[in-house]
Amino acid sequence: MLIASKNGDISAAKLISETQHHWVLEVEKREVRVSKTDVRQRAFSDMSDALAWANAEPELIAHFVSLDAAKAPLDNQIP
């Protein structure tokens, strides 16, 4: 998971639990609760989504979208 904030900060996080109203994440061995209605920060599973929400540069967002697209066929292979 990733935590993105409107000021452009993005942090890697581990999802501990999720409810209808919030995510509980672990960031650098610290538990963080992120409200799903918070307009300043949000949790994401895809970097491209986090970057788009944080209003990152379009070229950077496009780079991660292309990385996700290249990875998708590998995710669909049967082991």
Secondary structure by P-SEA (a helix, b strand, c coil): cbbbcccbbbbbbbbccccccbbbbbcccbbbbbbcccccccccccaaaaaaaacccaaaaaaaaaaaaaacccccccc
